[in-house]
Amino acid sequence: MADNQVATTQPKQTIGQFLGGASTARFLEQTLAEKKAEFVSNLIAMADADANLALCDPAALMKCAMNATSLNLPLNKNLGYAYIIPYKGVPSFQIGYKGLIQLAIRTGAYKFINATEIKEGEIKRNKITGELTFLGDNPEGKTIGYNAYLELMNGFTANLYMSEAEIEQHAIRFSKMYASDIQYKSAKSKWSDPLARPKMALKTVLKALLGTYGLMTTEFAKAMEVDNEQEHEPQGNRSFTDAVIVPQDEPKQQQPEQPKKIQI
């Protein structure tokens, strides 16, 4: 075979090699300052522990992780604040429901915030007003839906309830991986995992409630922008390089005058 016909394969650059490159190191130094070393060590450890993350493009993986850093949420799947979900070499950033609660707590504007499973026989719901009446715990009952509730310090309250059927429709619509699971009878999506599914559902109702009636700080608006519900879809036109570190002493926004109670 002639020399010009010999195909050569360049070894794939690892995340460690990419992060150690001069331009990348300079960018991280300028962006993260004293947080750089922790960011690099954590990201390398994550890739080492997950073969699917290691297969992702290093630049995309780093930019994805920057979103968690910009929101000061730990990327530890055991904690449940934020995740990087890899699929076919493409990483996507997702905020867990605990991460949404954490962002809400930082505002100092919430008296109560909660998301919970609703079991059969636990509630009575007024179809016209949307008002829920709690009838009592039924821990052994079948899960029929999920509810999120908030109360601000100024007395404003709101709740959002989604039935199990509505949650299922949401999962099929926003997770192509889950839709594929249904079609091919596989179980690759977190929506197909009986342990992970309740957490995904809790996040769904809480995000919908906070996105509509919660206090929209700069930090929370950023979280809404970068959170990627579609488990394997790229972020489209969103640019991870726009991620910035949000200072924690950011002035709180004033909550506009609102009706005292809204039921959904």
N, C-alpha and C positions, 0 to 999 in steps of 0.2 A: 504494500500500500504506500503510495506517495506520501511525503511528509505533509503536504498541504491537505491531505485527506484524513489525517489523524485528528480525531476529535479529542479535545481536552476538557476536562470538567474542573472548574474552579471550586475549591471547598467553600461551603457556605459559611459566611461570617457569623460567629457566635455573638450573643448579646454582650458578653464580656469584652470581646474584641471591639465591638461597635462603641460601647460606652467608654472604652479606653482610648479611642481615636482622638486625635488632637482637636479637631473641630467640635466633636460631640462633647468632649471634656470641657472645652472653653464655653460652649453654650450652657451646659449644666452649672458651671461655676458662676456664670453671669446671672442665670435664672434662679438657682436654688441657694447659692451662697453656702452657708454652713450646713444646709440640709443635703448637699450633694452626696457626701460619703454614705449617708444612711440610705438615700434613694438608690444609689448604684448597688450597694450590697444587698438590699432587699429585692431589687429587680432580678439580679443574678441568681439569688437563692430561689425565687419563684420559678424562674425558667429551668433551673436545675431540678426542681421538684416536680415539674409538669412537662412531660415530653411534648405535649401539644403546644404549649407556650413556646418551648424551645424551637419549634418548627416555624414560628411566626417571623415575619420580617422584623429585624431588630429595630429599625427606625420606627415602624408602626407600633411595635410593642412599647418602646420608650415613650412615644407621644401619647399613647393610650394611658400609660401609667402616670403621665404628667397631670392628667385630669384628676386623679385621686389626690395627688399632692397639692394641686391648686385648691382643692376643697378641704384639705387637711383631714382626709378620711383614710384609715389604714387599709392597705390591700392585703387583707388576710381573710381567706374564705371561711376560716373558723370563727371569725368575729362577726361577719355578716354586714359590714358597713359598705364595702365596695368590692367589685370583682372585675377581673379581666377574663372574658369568655373567648377562648380560641375556637375557630372552626375553619378547617381547610386552609390553615395558614394565615387567617385574617383575625386579628384580635379586636374585640369590642369592649367598651367600658360600660359597666352597669353599676348603679347604686342599689344597695340593699335597703330593705325597709328600715333597718336600724340606722342606716346612714341618713335617710330622710328625717327620722326623728331627731338625730343629732344636729342636723342643720336647723331644724325648727327650734330646738332648745337653745341654741346659740343666740337667737334673736332676743330672748328674755321676754317675749310677748305672749307666751302660752301658759295658761294656768293648767289645762289638761290637754293631752294629746294621746290617742290610743287607736290601735287597730286590732281587731279580734275576729276569730272564727265565730260563726253563729250556728248553734246546733238545733236540731229539730225540737220544736216545742219551747224554745227559749225566748222568742219574741212574738209580739203581735204588731202587725204593721198596718197603718192607715194608708190605704192605696191612694186616697185623694191627696192628703197632706204629706205623705211620706214619713210621718212621725212613727217612731218605734217605741213600743212599751216592753220593757224587760220583764219576763215572767219568772225567771229563775234559772240557775245553772242546770244543764243536763249533759254532763261530761261524757256520758256513754252514748249519747245520741248521734245520729248521722249529721255531718256537716251539710248545711243547706245554703250557706252564703258567708259573706264577710262584711264587716262594718268598720268604718273609720269615723272617729269623733274628735273634734277639737273645741276648745274653749279658750278665748283670748283673755288677757288680764282685764280688758275693758268690758267683759261680759258677753261679747259676741260668741255664739255657738253655731256649729254646723255639723251634720253627719252625712255620710254617704254609705248606702247599702247596695251590694251587688250580690245577686243570687249565684249559686254554683253554675247555673246555665249561662249567665252573663259573663262570669269569669272564663268559662270554657270558650265562649265566642271571642273574648278578648285575646286569649292565648293563641287561638288558631289564626286570628287576624294579624297579630304582631310578632309571632314566632314562626318563621318558615320551617325551622327545625322541628317544632312540635307538629306542624301540619304534615311534615314529612313522616314523623313518627306514626301519625294516625294512618297515613296512606300505606306505609310499608310495614306497619306493625313492629316498629323498632322502639327504642327507649333512650335516645341520645339527648333529648332536651331536658332541661331542669323541670319543665312543666310535666314531663313524664315520670319524674322521680317522686314517689309518694312522700318522701321526707322533705324535698325541696319545694314541691308545689304549694303547700300552705304559705310559705314565706313569700313566694312569688305573688300569690293572691293578696296577701296582706299589703305588699308593696303597691299592687295595682290600685286598691281602694284608697290607700293613704296618699299616693301620688296624685290621684284624681282629685281628692278632697283638698289637699294643700295647694295644688296648682290652680284651683278655682277660688277657694276662700281663705287660703293661708296668707301670711305676711310675705310679700314678694320682695325680699332683700336682693341686693346684687349677687350675693353668694348663692341664694336659692335659685335665682334666675339662671345663673351659670350651670347649676346642677340640672335644671330642667333641659337646658340646651344640649349638654354633653351626654346625658343618660341615654343609652341605646337599648330600647326594649327588644328590638329584633335581634335574636341571639347570634346570628351569624352575618348580618348585613353590615357593610361598611357604613360610615357616618355620612355618606353622601357628600354634600358640599361643605360640611362642617370641618373646620381646621383645628386639629389638636394643637398645632403650634401656637394658637391664640391663647392657650392656657396660661394663666398668671397666678401667682400666689396671692390669695385673698387675705389681707390682714385681719386678725381676729378682733381688733379694736375698732372695726368699721362702725361708723355711727348708725344707730338704729333708725329705721324709717318710721315716721308717724303713721299709725293706722288711721285711715279715713273713717269718718262717721258712718256706721253701718246699722242695719236693723239688728235687733237683739238676737233673733233666732231664725235660722233657716233649716228646714228639714228637706232632705232629698229622697 
